């Protein structure tokens, strides 16, 4: 009942706060204008949905801390501070970008700082071993090295920072359809909640964090599912990945679990970044090469594409709850095969449907909307 209570609390706060934030975004002219080829909405939509999610998550989290009084010997106060202040950095930086459209060379600083705060708080830094998916002894990551014999680094510190950056940018790039980023993050939150309650993990504090996060997302998603009346924006899309990254590390480096839920978006991001670099484009410049845009181009509606991708995440997330290390490795390989089949299928269907367009990449950049050719 305690989990249901905090889930409903976060949900109710988000349900009530989101319209207020939406009105504020309209008043302050923080809007997503449909002025680029990759933007598929037909009218300006308010940003700052991430502010509503963060406020709801933070409020419910503080209520949980003061009422439930979690054991700080298990999850230190410093961990909670890392989550709160790291998230706050992303919310502030994202809100500034939503309003002023900051250049990419500045935008990466906010995720870098937020990830550094996580490292500073000690989340995951003390992890010395990771599970060997093939069985046998665990794999040690308890290594240290120095830079110019002055600064000492621990391998776990670097890995945690890189993991956080990867998760943040995955959800950032995923935010292209109404409710897609929030929907998959919601699935991820529920998956981590379920695993936290398992006998092999048994982490009720992490379970409460995950269920509060899920409740805040669901309250926002009521307004974000197609046709959306508010978008997460830069703040929300980065905060979603940040929170999933933190929860998976607190859970005991359950990286495979997060990879199974976020596997399709992660592989999609890797492919798109590789393709952008191959064509000499900036890896941070948006386009229509992502899988969710490909699904639209072959005939999916926004609702169908979002439900399809969220369903894949839910299926593999459910698998992650019940499988052990070797099983998760096999599931990851299967996930990679699913992504390959999806990519090949969408390309073939796209070519059949639009044979006169040699490559979508040629026009799918941040060009003005009137430069987008007819399909």
N, C-alpha and C positions, 0 to 999 in steps of 0.2 A: 504493500500500500504506500510505503514511503516513496518508492520510485514513481508510482502513478501520481502522487501528490505533486512532486516537483516537476514532472512532465506537464501536468495540467497547469501548474503555476506559470511556467515559462511560455506555454502555448497561449494562455489567456493574456499575459502581458504583451506578447507579440501581436496577438489579434487586436488588442486595443491600441497599441502604440503605432503600428504600421500606418494606419490612415493619418495619424497626426504627423508622422515623418513625411508621408507622401505630400500632405498639404504644405509642409514647410519647404520641401524640395521645389514645389511649384512656385511658391512665393519667392524663393531665392533664385529661381530660374536654374536649378540644378537638374537639367533635363538631357535625356539621350535623344538627340535629333537624328532623324532618318536621312542623313546627308552623305552616307557612304554606301558603296555597293554591297558590302557585307551585312549591312543593317537591314533587317527584313520587316521591321514594324513600320506602319504607314503614318504614324503621328508621333509627336514628342511624348516620351514616357519619363516620368520622374525617376531619378536615381535615389540613392541613400537607403535602399532596403537593408543594406548591411548594418546601418546605424540602428535600425529597429531590432535586428537579430542580436547584435552585440549588447544593446541596452537590456533586452529581455534575458539574454544569457547571463549577463553580469548581475542583474537584479535578483534573479532566481538563485544564482550561485552564492551571493552574499546572504540571502535568506537561509540557504542550506548550511552555510558555514556557521551562522549565529544560532540557528535552531538545532541542527543535527549534531553540531560540534564534532566534526570528524577527527580521527586520531592523526594528529600532526606528526607523530613518529613514523607513520606509514607514508603519508603524503605531506611533506613539510610545507610550512607557510610560504616558504620561498618559491615552491612550485606554483602555488596559487597566484602569487605575485607575478611570476613569469608569464602565466597564461593571461592575466588581466592586462599587464602593461605591454606585453607583446601584441596582444589584440588591439589595444588602444592605439599603438603606433600605426597599425595597418588601417584602422578606422579613420584616423586623422589624415594619413597620407592618401588613402583612397578617396575620402570626401573632397580633399583639395584637387585631386585629379578629376573627379566627376564635375567639379565646378570650373576648373581652369584648364583642363586637358594638358596636363604636364607632359614634357617630353620623356620618352622611354629611358634616356640616360639618367634621369632623376628618379623615375618610378621604382627602379630596382633597389634603391637605397632603403625604402621602407620595409620590404620583406627581409633584406639583409640585417637591418637593425632588429626587427622583431625576432628573427631566428637567433641573433646574437643574445638577445635577452633570455631566450629559452636556454641557451647554453650557460649563460650567467647564473640562471636560477638553479642549475644543476640537473635539470630534467634529462634523464638518459645518459648523462655524462659518466655516471658511476657504473654503467653497464660494462662488464669485462668480458662477457661471452655471449655469443649468439647461438641459437639452436642449429645443429648440423642436420640438414634435411635428409641426409643419407643414413642417419643413425650414428651411433658411436659417440665419442667425446665431443663436447661442444667446441665451437670455433672461438678461439681467443682473439679479442680485439684490444687487449690490454697492452698497448704499445705507446711509447712516447718518443718524440724526436725533437730536435732543436733547430731553430732557424738562425743561421749565422752565429750559433753558439750564444745567442742572447735570449730569444723567446722560445719557451718550451711548449710543445703541443702534445695533446693526447689524441690518439686515433679516434677514440669515441667522440671527442669534442667535434672533430672535423666531420665525422659521419652524421652526427645529430644535426649539425648546421646544414650540411648538404641535403639531408633528408627533409628538413623543414622547408628549405628553398624549393626543392622539387615538388613537394605537396602544394605549396602556395601557388607556384606558377601553373601547376596542373589545373587547379580549380579556376584560376584566373583565365586561362585559355579556354576552359570548358564553358564559360558563361556566354553562350551565344544564342540560346533559345529560351523561351519563356519557361522558367522553372527548372531548367535542366541542371544547372549547378547546384541549386538548393535541393533538388530532388535526390541527386546522387549523394550529396553530403548527408542528407537525412537517412538514406539507406546505410551509409557508412557509420553514422552515429548509432543507429539501432544495432548494427552488427557488433560494434565494439561494446555496446551495452550487454548484448547477449553473451559474448565471450567473457566479459568481466564477471558474470555470475556463474560461469562454469566451474566445476570442482577443481580443474587443473589451474585455474587462475585465482578465482575467489577474491576479487577486488571491488568491494561495494562502493568505495569512494570514486573510483574510476567509472563504475556503473552509473552513479549519480551524475557525474560530470557529463557523461555521454547522453543520458536521458534528458538532462536539462538542455543540452545543445540541440537534441532532436526536437524537443518541444518548441524551442524558439524558432527553429527552421519551419516546422509545420505551421505555426501561427502566421509566419510570413508567406508561406506557400499558398495559403488561402487566397492571397491577393496576386500571386505571381504566376499562377498557372494560366496557360493561354485561354483567353486574351489577357495578358498581364496589365495591371494598372500601376505597377512599380517594379523596378529592377534592383537587383543586389548592388550593382555598381562595382567599382574597383574595390571599395572597402569590404563589401560583403563577399565577393568572390575570393579575395585573398584570405579573409578571416575564416572562411569555410575550410580551406586547405590547411591553414595554420592550426586550427583546432583539431582536425582529424590527425594531423602529424603529431601534435602534442599527445593526444590520447593514445595513439598507437605506441608511442615511446614509453609513456607512463605505464602502459599495460605490460611492459616487460619486453620491449622491442618486438612487438607483434607486427613486424614489417610485412610478412607474407599475407597477413589478414588484410591490411590496408591495400596491398597490391592487388588482391583478388577483387576487392570492392571497386577500386579506382583503376583497375588494370586497363580497361578499354580507353578511358581518357588519357592515361599515362602513355600508352603506346601511340595513341593518336597524336599527342603533343610531341613525342620523340620524332615521329614520322614527319609531322608538319615542320618542325624546326630544321630537321635534316634537309627537307625539300627547299625551305627558304634559303638556307645557306648554300645549297647546291645551285640555286638560281641567282645567287649574289644579293639576296634580299636580307633585310634586318630580321633576325629571329623573333624580335619583339613587336613587329609591325603586323597588325591584324589582317586577315584575308579570309577567303571562303574555302580554304582547303581542308578544314576540319571535317571529321566524319559526320557530325550532326548537320552540317551544311550539305554534304554530299547526299545524305538521306533525303533532304528537302528537294534537291535537284533531280532525284530519280522518282519523285512523286509522293513522298511521305508528307503528311501535314505536320505542323509543329507538335500537336498533341501526340500524334502517333510516334514521331521521332523521339520525343522526350520519354514517353512510356516504354518504348522499345529499349532505349539505352538504360533507363532506370531498372527495367526488368532484368536485363543482363547483369547489372551490378547486384541486384537483389538475389539472383540465383547463385552467383559466385560468393556473395556475402554469406548466404545460408550454408553453402558448402564449407566455408571457412570456419563456421561455428562448430561443425561436427568432425572435421578432419584434423589429423595430427600432422607433424612436419612433412613426412614423406608424401602424404596425401595432398597437402597443400602445394608441394612442388609439382606433382602431377597435374593438379588443377591449374597452376600457373602456366604450364606448358600447353594445356588444353585452351586456356584463355588466349594465349598467343596465337594458337591455331584459329580460334574464333575470329580474332582481330584480322588475321591474314585473309580469311574467307570473306569477311565483311568488306575489307578494302578492295579485294579483287572483284567481288560481286558489284559493288557500287560503281567502280570504274567502268566495268563492262556495260552495266545498265545505263550509265550516264552517256557513254559513247554511242550506244544504240539510240538513245532518246535525243541526243544533240550531236549528230555526226558532223555538223557544219562548224562546230566550235572545237578547235584542236586541243585546247588545254584551258581549263577553268582558271588556272593560275595567272594567265595573261591579263585578266581583268579584275580579279578578285582582291584588289588591294584597297587602301583607303582613298579611293578616288571619289570625286563628287558623284552623286547619284545619277546625274544626267549623262555621265560617261559610261554607265553600265549598259552593255548591248542587250538587245532583246534575246531571250532564250527560245 
